[in-house]
Amino acid sequence: MSNVRKKKLIFGVIAICAVMLVLGGFMYYKLCMDPYRGTVKNREYSKELDTLLSTEEALEDLEYMMERFRNHHPAWLEENNKSVEAVEKQYEAEVAAIKEAQGEISVLALYQAASRIAAKMHDGHTYPYWSGEEKRYIHDFTQVNTLGKPIAIDGIPAVELLDAYKQVTAYEVEFYVEEQFWSQVIISEYALRLCGVDTTDGITMSFEEDGVMTEYHYDFVPIEEVKGFEYSEEEEPWVSYEIDKENSVGIFNLTTCVNDEEYRKVLDDFFAEVFAGNIENVVVDLRYNGGGNSAVANEFITYLNVEEYDSWDCGIRLGWYLHKSENIVYNNKKKPQVFDGQVYVLTNIKTYSAAMDFAMLIADNDLGIIVGEPSGNLPDSYGDILSFQMPNSKLMLCVSHKRWYRIDRSKSGQPIRPDYEVESSEALEKVYELIDGLE
């Protein structure tokens, strides 16, 4: 064999080995380290809550959930994590209880067991949930809207049901879970059932009305049939704005965090009018914003006159490895024209996840003033969920695969607390008081 042919053969072997190495590395990553491995692609409706499963099927679903926690959640790679110990201990207790019962178990009972396990994590982004074909609600919201919190439900003190709810839900701050209970749980059939309420014949709520105890009975119906609920098939805009020229205020409303073309166009249009009208104050309304993509905040800041700003540290779980990013500083890609006035951000208990991150970027970089209520979850938390579906009950499962840390470490463990704390409904009015110099 000539030297030329030998060289060609060697180069060929090297090329094949290189390709195989790359392909092998890619396959290893996809199979062992890719956070999204095994996530659900085609979701099915969860089985009805009264559906019976065998002991084996129930245990298989719980084991499926625990495997996703162990293989995807960052906490399982952190040393001496007390929450992990609590989750594992609760899992052992639930498995023992199911085995001891030695019989069929309803999807509801499995849902309750899985929820008790996940609740020990106190991670607002990691939890099982029921995704049935139809969710039903009390047929009339009038009394809840006008009389407020019920004293009892089916004779059970409402505060006892609140305690029951805390045992089966994932939350990070106490006031958030309480707000969820009073605003969402008490009107929802499946949520009440999760708390142990028998809804077979509807429910009866007891209210204190003018010093007298009054009872109202409710059946459960689809949301569009509920009295006192303004149902519309037309979706409200999730991003919008208004300009108050008289008071030199621009209000940017954002009810969910989606960094798409629509968001960027509305943002561009908003600031175009701000600049054209020489508006001096900009208000970002993040009340009732449950989160989404945190990049919406970065896009907004491109309109602010700041060269760079700090972001949060994070850890990303990649299989057996927790990749950490620290001391992150963004070089701001400023727009040709930037805003030099005062920025206000409105928050409330329902300001959550990416919306909370938005508020943190503004607060911890001293880019604006926060007005309203504390955020519903913590900057120091887990997040960026992966979605799975249990094989037998078809319960859905959310699992965090990232760990976030607050930018201002001196405030670690705290929610985003406003500079001016007022009730949610009074937040915008408070901004106008500040602008008018009444504070």
QUIPETA-V225306 format. One record per pair of residues at least 24 apart in sequence whose C-alpha atoms are under 8 Angstrom apart, sorted by the first residue. I is the first residue (numbers start at 1). J is the second residue. D is the distance in whole Angstrom. If there is no record, write none. Layout:
BEGIN
i->I j->J d->D
i->I j->J d->D
END
This chain:
BEGIN
i->32 j->319 d->6
i->33 j->318 d->5
i->33 j->319 d->4
i->33 j->320 d->7
i->33 j->321 d->8
i->34 j->318 d->6
i->34 j->319 d->7
i->35 j->72 d->7
i->35 j->317 d->7
i->35 j->318 d->6
i->35 j->319 d->7
i->35 j->386 d->8
i->35 j->401 d->7
i->36 j->386 d->7
i->38 j->388 d->7
i->39 j->386 d->7
i->39 j->387 d->5
i->39 j->388 d->5
i->39 j->389 d->8
i->40 j->387 d->6
i->40 j->388 d->5
i->40 j->389 d->6
i->43 j->389 d->7
i->44 j->394 d->7
i->45 j->131 d->6
i->45 j->132 d->5
i->45 j->133 d->6
i->45 j->394 d->7
i->46 j->130 d->6
i->46 j->131 d->5
i->46 j->132 d->5
i->46 j->133 d->8
i->46 j->393 d->6
i->46 j->394 d->4
i->46 j->395 d->5
i->46 j->396 d->7
i->47 j->107 d->7
i->47 j->132 d->7
i->47 j->393 d->6
i->47 j->394 d->6
i->47 j->395 d->7
i->48 j->107 d->7
i->48 j->132 d->7
i->49 j->106 d->7
i->49 j->107 d->5
i->49 j->108 d->5
i->50 j->106 d->6
i->50 j->107 d->6
i->50 j->108 d->6
i->51 j->106 d->5
i->51 j->107 d->6
i->52 j->104 d->6
i->52 j->105 d->5
i->52 j->106 d->4
i->52 j->107 d->6
i->53 j->104 d->5
i->53 j->105 d->5
i->53 j->106 d->6
i->53 j->107 d->7
i->53 j->392 d->8
i->53 j->393 d->8
i->54 j->103 d->7
i->54 j->104 d->5
i->54 j->105 d->6
i->55 j->98 d->7
i->55 j->99 d->7
i->55 j->102 d->7
i->55 j->103 d->6
i->55 j->104 d->6
i->55 j->105 d->7
i->57 j->392 d->6
i->58 j->105 d->7
i->58 j->110 d->7
i->58 j->392 d->7
i->58 j->393 d->8
i->59 j->95 d->7
i->59 j->98 d->8
i->60 j->391 d->8
i->60 j->392 d->8
i->61 j->390 d->6
i->61 j->391 d->6
i->61 j->392 d->6
i->61 j->393 d->7
i->62 j->91 d->8
i->62 j->114 d->7
i->64 j->390 d->7
i->64 j->391 d->8
i->65 j->114 d->8
i->65 j->390 d->7
i->65 j->397 d->7
i->68 j->399 d->7
i->69 j->399 d->7
i->71 j->319 d->6
i->71 j->320 d->8
i->72 j->317 d->6
i->72 j->318 d->8
i->72 j->319 d->7
i->72 j->399 d->7
i->72 j->400 d->7
i->72 j->401 d->6
i->73 j->317 d->7
i->73 j->399 d->7
i->73 j->400 d->6
i->73 j->401 d->5
i->73 j->402 d->7
i->74 j->315 d->8
i->74 j->316 d->7
i->74 j->317 d->5
i->74 j->322 d->7
i->74 j->382 d->8
i->74 j->400 d->8
i->74 j->401 d->6
i->74 j->402 d->6
i->74 j->403 d->6
i->77 j->320 d->8
i->77 j->321 d->8
i->77 j->322 d->7
i->83 j->120 d->6
i->83 j->121 d->5
i->83 j->122 d->8
i->84 j->120 d->8
i->84 j->121 d->7
i->86 j->120 d->6
i->86 j->121 d->7
i->87 j->117 d->5
i->87 j->118 d->7
i->87 j->119 d->8
i->87 j->120 d->5
i->87 j->121 d->6
i->88 j->117 d->8
i->90 j->116 d->7
i->90 j->117 d->5
i->90 j->120 d->8
i->91 j->117 d->6
i->107 j->393 d->6
i->108 j->193 d->8
i->108 j->194 d->7
i->111 j->194 d->8
i->111 j->395 d->7
i->112 j->168 d->6
i->112 j->194 d->6
i->115 j->167 d->8
i->115 j->168 d->5
i->115 j->169 d->6
i->115 j->170 d->8
i->116 j->167 d->6
i->116 j->168 d->5
i->116 j->169 d->7
i->117 j->168 d->8
i->118 j->168 d->8
i->118 j->169 d->8
i->118 j->170 d->7
i->119 j->166 d->8
i->119 j->167 d->7
i->119 j->168 d->6
i->119 j->169 d->5
i->119 j->170 d->5
i->119 j->171 d->7
i->120 j->170 d->8
i->121 j->170 d->7
i->122 j->170 d->5
i->122 j->171 d->5
i->122 j->172 d->5
i->123 j->170 d->6
i->123 j->171 d->6
i->123 j->172 d->6
i->123 j->381 d->7
i->123 j->382 d->6
i->123 j->383 d->8
i->124 j->170 d->5
i->124 j->171 d->5
i->124 j->172 d->6
i->124 j->377 d->7
i->124 j->382 d->8
i->124 j->383 d->8
i->125 j->170 d->7
i->125 j->382 d->7
i->125 j->383 d->6
i->125 j->384 d->8
i->125 j->385 d->6
i->125 j->398 d->7
i->125 j->399 d->6
i->125 j->400 d->6
i->126 j->170 d->7
i->126 j->383 d->8
i->126 j->385 d->7
i->126 j->397 d->7
i->126 j->398 d->5
i->126 j->399 d->4
i->126 j->400 d->6
i->127 j->169 d->7
i->127 j->170 d->6
i->127 j->397 d->6
i->127 j->398 d->5
i->127 j->399 d->7
i->128 j->395 d->7
i->128 j->396 d->6
i->128 j->397 d->4
i->128 j->398 d->6
i->129 j->395 d->6
i->129 j->396 d->5
i->129 j->397 d->6
i->130 j->395 d->5
i->130 j->396 d->6
i->131 j->395 d->7
i->131 j->396 d->7
i->134 j->222 d->7
i->135 j->188 d->8
i->135 j->189 d->7
i->135 j->190 d->7
i->135 j->222 d->6
i->135 j->223 d->8
i->136 j->188 d->6
i->136 j->189 d->6
i->136 j->190 d->7
i->136 j->220 d->5
i->136 j->221 d->5
i->136 j->222 d->5
i->136 j->223 d->6
i->137 j->187 d->5
i->137 j->188 d->5
i->137 j->189 d->6
i->137 j->219 d->8
i->137 j->220 d->5
i->137 j->221 d->5
i->137 j->222 d->6
i->137 j->223 d->6
i->137 j->226 d->7
i->138 j->187 d->5
i->138 j->188 d->7
i->138 j->189 d->7
i->138 j->218 d->5
i->138 j->219 d->6
i->138 j->220 d->5
i->138 j->221 d->6
i->138 j->226 d->7
i->139 j->218 d->6
i->139 j->219 d->6
i->139 j->220 d->6
i->139 j->221 d->6
i->139 j->225 d->7
i->139 j->226 d->5
i->139 j->227 d->6
i->140 j->218 d->7
i->140 j->226 d->5
i->140 j->227 d->5
i->140 j->228 d->6
i->140 j->229 d->8
i->141 j->187 d->8
i->141 j->226 d->7
i->141 j->227 d->6
i->141 j->228 d->5
i->141 j->229 d->7
i->142 j->227 d->7
i->142 j->228 d->5
i->147 j->207 d->7
i->147 j->208 d->8
i->147 j->209 d->7
i->149 j->182 d->7
i->149 j->207 d->7
i->150 j->205 d->6
i->150 j->206 d->6
i->150 j->207 d->5
i->150 j->208 d->8
i->151 j->205 d->7
i->151 j->206 d->5
i->151 j->207 d->5
i->151 j->208 d->7
i->152 j->205 d->6
i->152 j->206 d->5
i->152 j->207 d->7
i->153 j->203 d->7
i->153 j->204 d->6
i->153 j->205 d->5
i->153 j->206 d->6
i->154 j->197 d->8
i->154 j->203 d->6
i->154 j->204 d->5
i->154 j->205 d->6
i->154 j->206 d->8
i->155 j->204 d->8
i->155 j->205 d->8
i->155 j->206 d->8
i->161 j->195 d->6
i->164 j->195 d->6
i->164 j->196 d->8
i->165 j->194 d->8
i->165 j->195 d->5
i->168 j->194 d->8
i->168 j->195 d->7
i->171 j->377 d->8
i->172 j->376 d->8
i->172 j->377 d->6
i->172 j->378 d->7
i->173 j->376 d->7
i->173 j->377 d->6
i->173 j->378 d->7
i->173 j->415 d->8
i->175 j->349 d->8
i->175 j->376 d->8
i->176 j->349 d->6
i->176 j->350 d->8
i->176 j->376 d->5
i->176 j->377 d->7
i->179 j->349 d->8
i->189 j->220 d->7
i->239 j->263 d->7
i->239 j->266 d->7
i->240 j->266 d->7
i->241 j->266 d->8
i->241 j->270 d->7
i->243 j->273 d->8
i->243 j->274 d->8
i->245 j->277 d->7
i->245 j->279 d->7
i->248 j->277 d->8
i->248 j->278 d->8
i->248 j->279 d->5
i->248 j->280 d->6
i->248 j->281 d->6
i->249 j->279 d->6
i->249 j->280 d->7
i->249 j->281 d->5
i->249 j->282 d->6
i->249 j->283 d->7
i->250 j->274 d->7
i->250 j->279 d->7
i->250 j->281 d->6
i->250 j->282 d->5
i->250 j->283 d->6
i->251 j->282 d->6
i->251 j->283 d->5
i->251 j->284 d->6
i->251 j->285 d->7
i->252 j->282 d->7
i->252 j->283 d->6
i->252 j->284 d->5
i->252 j->285 d->6
i->253 j->284 d->6
i->253 j->285 d->5
i->253 j->286 d->7
i->254 j->284 d->7
i->254 j->285 d->6
i->254 j->286 d->6
i->254 j->289 d->7
i->255 j->285 d->8
i->255 j->286 d->6
i->255 j->287 d->7
i->255 j->288 d->6
i->255 j->289 d->4
i->255 j->290 d->7
i->256 j->289 d->5
i->256 j->290 d->6
i->256 j->291 d->6
i->256 j->292 d->6
i->256 j->355 d->8
i->257 j->289 d->7
i->257 j->290 d->8
i->257 j->291 d->5
i->257 j->292 d->4
i->257 j->293 d->5
i->257 j->294 d->7
i->257 j->296 d->6
i->257 j->354 d->7
i->257 j->355 d->7
i->258 j->292 d->6
i->258 j->293 d->6
i->258 j->296 d->7
i->259 j->293 d->6
i->259 j->295 d->6
i->259 j->296 d->5
i->259 j->299 d->8
i->264 j->299 d->8
i->267 j->300 d->7
i->271 j->303 d->8
i->275 j->339 d->8
i->279 j->341 d->8
i->280 j->340 d->8
i->280 j->341 d->5
i->280 j->342 d->7
i->281 j->341 d->6
i->281 j->342 d->5
i->281 j->343 d->6
i->281 j->344 d->8
i->282 j->341 d->7
i->282 j->342 d->6
i->282 j->343 d->5
i->282 j->344 d->6
i->283 j->343 d->6
i->283 j->344 d->5
i->283 j->345 d->6
i->283 j->346 d->7
i->284 j->343 d->8
i->284 j->344 d->6
i->284 j->345 d->5
i->284 j->346 d->6
i->285 j->345 d->6
i->285 j->346 d->5
i->285 j->347 d->7
i->286 j->345 d->7
i->286 j->346 d->6
i->286 j->347 d->5
i->286 j->348 d->8
i->286 j->351 d->6
i->286 j->355 d->6
i->287 j->346 d->6
i->287 j->347 d->5
i->287 j->348 d->5
i->287 j->349 d->8
i->287 j->350 d->6
i->287 j->351 d->6
i->287 j->424 d->7
i->288 j->347 d->8
i->288 j->348 d->7
i->288 j->349 d->8
i->288 j->350 d->5
i->288 j->351 d->5
i->288 j->352 d->8
i->289 j->350 d->6
i->289 j->351 d->5
i->289 j->352 d->6
i->289 j->355 d->6
i->290 j->350 d->6
i->290 j->351 d->6
i->290 j->352 d->5
i->290 j->353 d->6
i->290 j->354 d->7
i->290 j->355 d->7
i->291 j->351 d->7
i->291 j->352 d->5
i->291 j->353 d->5
i->291 j->354 d->4
i->291 j->355 d->5
i->291 j->356 d->7
i->292 j->353 d->7
i->292 j->354 d->5
i->292 j->355 d->7
i->293 j->354 d->6
i->294 j->354 d->5
i->294 j->355 d->7
i->294 j->357 d->7
i->294 j->358 d->7
i->296 j->358 d->8
i->297 j->357 d->8
i->297 j->358 d->5
i->297 j->361 d->8
i->301 j->332 d->7
i->301 j->334 d->8
i->302 j->332 d->6
i->302 j->333 d->6
i->302 j->334 d->4
i->302 j->335 d->6
i->302 j->338 d->8
i->303 j->334 d->6
i->303 j->335 d->6
i->303 j->337 d->7
i->303 j->338 d->5
i->303 j->339 d->6
i->304 j->334 d->7
i->304 j->338 d->5
i->304 j->339 d->5
i->304 j->340 d->7
i->305 j->334 d->7
i->305 j->338 d->6
i->305 j->339 d->6
i->305 j->340 d->6
i->306 j->332 d->7
i->306 j->334 d->8
i->307 j->331 d->6
i->307 j->332 d->5
i->307 j->333 d->8
i->307 j->334 d->8
i->308 j->332 d->5
i->309 j->365 d->6
i->310 j->361 d->8
i->310 j->365 d->7
i->310 j->407 d->7
i->311 j->361 d->7
i->311 j->407 d->6
i->312 j->404 d->7
i->312 j->405 d->6
i->312 j->406 d->6
i->312 j->407 d->5
i->313 j->404 d->6
i->313 j->405 d->5
i->313 j->406 d->7
i->313 j->407 d->7
i->314 j->402 d->7
i->314 j->403 d->5
i->314 j->404 d->5
i->314 j->405 d->6
i->315 j->402 d->6
i->315 j->403 d->5
i->315 j->404 d->7
i->316 j->401 d->6
i->316 j->402 d->5
i->316 j->403 d->7
i->317 j->401 d->5
i->317 j->402 d->6
i->342 j->368 d->7
i->343 j->367 d->7
i->343 j->368 d->5
i->343 j->369 d->6
i->344 j->368 d->5
i->344 j->369 d->5
i->344 j->370 d->6
i->344 j->371 d->7
i->344 j->431 d->7
i->345 j->369 d->6
i->345 j->370 d->5
i->345 j->371 d->6
i->346 j->370 d->6
i->346 j->371 d->5
i->346 j->372 d->6
i->346 j->427 d->6
i->346 j->428 d->7
i->347 j->371 d->6
i->347 j->372 d->5
i->347 j->373 d->6
i->347 j->374 d->7
i->347 j->375 d->7
i->347 j->418 d->8
i->347 j->424 d->7
i->348 j->372 d->6
i->348 j->373 d->4
i->348 j->374 d->6
i->348 j->375 d->6
i->348 j->376 d->7
i->348 j->423 d->8
i->348 j->424 d->6
i->349 j->373 d->6
i->349 j->374 d->6
i->349 j->375 d->5
i->349 j->376 d->4
i->350 j->375 d->7
i->350 j->376 d->6
i->351 j->375 d->5
i->351 j->376 d->6
i->351 j->377 d->8
i->352 j->376 d->5
i->352 j->377 d->6
i->353 j->377 d->7
i->353 j->383 d->8
i->356 j->416 d->7
i->359 j->416 d->7
i->360 j->406 d->8
i->360 j->407 d->8
i->360 j->416 d->6
i->361 j->407 d->8
i->364 j->407 d->6
i->364 j->408 d->6
i->369 j->418 d->8
i->369 j->419 d->6
i->370 j->417 d->8
i->370 j->418 d->5
i->370 j->419 d->5
i->370 j->420 d->7
i->371 j->418 d->5
i->371 j->419 d->6
i->371 j->420 d->5
i->371 j->421 d->6
i->371 j->422 d->7
i->371 j->427 d->6
i->371 j->428 d->8
i->371 j->430 d->8
i->371 j->431 d->7
i->372 j->418 d->6
i->372 j->420 d->6
i->372 j->421 d->5
i->372 j->422 d->5
i->372 j->423 d->6
i->372 j->424 d->5
i->372 j->426 d->7
i->372 j->427 d->5
i->373 j->417 d->7
i->373 j->418 d->6
i->373 j->421 d->6
i->373 j->422 d->6
i->373 j->423 d->6
i->373 j->424 d->6
i->374 j->415 d->6
i->374 j->416 d->5
i->374 j->417 d->5
i->374 j->418 d->6
i->374 j->421 d->8
i->375 j->415 d->6
i->375 j->416 d->5
i->375 j->417 d->7
i->376 j->415 d->7
i->377 j->415 d->6
i->378 j->413 d->7
i->378 j->414 d->6
i->378 j->415 d->5
i->378 j->416 d->7
i->379 j->404 d->7
i->379 j->405 d->6
i->379 j->406 d->5
i->379 j->412 d->8
i->379 j->413 d->7
i->379 j->414 d->7
i->379 j->415 d->6
i->379 j->416 d->7
i->380 j->404 d->5
i->380 j->405 d->4
i->380 j->406 d->5
i->380 j->412 d->6
i->380 j->413 d->6
i->380 j->414 d->8
i->381 j->405 d->7
END
